[in-house]
Every structure is written in C-alpha cells, then in structure tokens.
Amino acid sequence: MQFISFIAANALLFASLILVVGVPVLYMTQNNPEDRRNREIRAIEVIGGVWFHLVLINGIIAFFVV
C-alpha cells in the first residue's frame, strides 16, 4: 500500500509542477484572449481537474496507509 501511496504522491507532485509552469505559459500564449473557451483555457481546466482528483486520491490513500 505504501508503494501505491508513493506513486500517487509523485503523480500529484508532477501535476503540481505542470500547473505551476503550464498555466502561465498557456494563459500568456492564447491565440484569442477574448474567447473564454479557447483551447488553452480548456487545457488549463483539464490540468486543474486532474490535479484536484489526484489530491482526493492522495487523501483516500493516506487514510488507509496510516
């Protein structure tokens, strides 16, 4: 179970790194900033959703590991 926790924690750290670096890059390189549903904004929302679910998974795994 600790191995699964290790994998989930590293996935969360990697997703956090992608968010910290990727969100400003995607936001600043928008093709059409007036369009609130452009490809870059959708990518930011997807990355944020993945990060949120990884936080939930880490919380559930931590409950069972400890």
N, C-alpha and C positions, 0 to 999 in steps of 0.2 A: 504494500500500500504506500510505503514511503517513496518507491520508485514512481508511482503514478503521481504523487504529490510533487516530486521533483520535476517531472515532465510538465505538469500543469503550471507550476511556478515559473519555469523557464519560458513557457509559451506566453504567460502573462507579461513577463519582462520584455520579451521580444515584441509583443503587440504594443506595449507602452513605448518602446523605442520607436516603433513605426509611427505611432501617434505623435510623439514629440517632434520627430523630424518631418514626417509626411504631411501633417495638417498645414503647417505654414507654407510648405512648398506647394501643395495642391491649391491652397487658398490664393497664393500670390500668382500662380500661373494659370488662372482661369481664362478661358477664351472669351467668355461673355459674362462679366460680373453682374449685369442686370438680370440675367436669367437665374433665378434661385434654385432651379432644378437641373443645373448643368452637370456634366459628367464628373467634374472634380468635387462638387458638393456631395453627389451621391457616393463617391468613393470615400469621402470623409465620414459620411453617415455609416457606411458599411464597416469601416475600420473601427469606429466608435462602438457599433453594435457587437462586433467580435470581442472587443476589449471588455465591454460590460458583461457579456456572457462568460468570459474567462474569469472575471472577478467572482461571479456567482459560483462557478465550478470550483474555484480555489477555496471558497468559503465552505462549500459542502465537503470537499475532500479533507480540509483541515479539521473539520468536525470529527471525521472518522479516524484520522491519523493520530490525533492527540488522545 
